[in-house]
């Protein structure tokens, strides 16, 4: 996004054409010293993995040949996982479920509330 002077820092809804994306994926494999300052914004650990992801993405896109690629900040990954949950699990409050699991891990009482009281702030 920085390399194309996109005015926002949130990638939600950011879209690239097929050829532009393929060119971008090619650039990821270049020597790190030749890369734009935008690359330095990515943590070193993630930067090391980017070439592998680029190869995989390039293969998928070359088979699909989409007109464009639109990015989602979280929706696709979390939406896919959510769709795999049972109806019962989808109805649960994720904050309470996670809190209960953390409490169990910390050896706290498992009899935590199942609802948050309303009107408290």
HELIX and SHEET records of a PDB file:
HELIX    1   1 UNK A    2  UNK A    4  5                                   3    
HELIX    2   2 UNK A   18  UNK A   28  1                                  11    
HELIX    3   3 UNK A   32  UNK A   34  5                                   3    
HELIX    4   4 UNK A   37  UNK A   40  1                                   4    
HELIX    5   5 UNK A   44  UNK A   64  1                                  21    
HELIX    6   6 UNK A   75  UNK A   84  1                                  10    
HELIX    7   7 UNK A   87  UNK A   90  1                                   4    
HELIX    8   8 UNK A   94  UNK A  105  1                                  12    
SHEET    1   A 2 UNK A  15  UNK A  17  0                                        
SHEET    2   A 2 UNK A  68  UNK A  70 -1                                        
END                                                                             
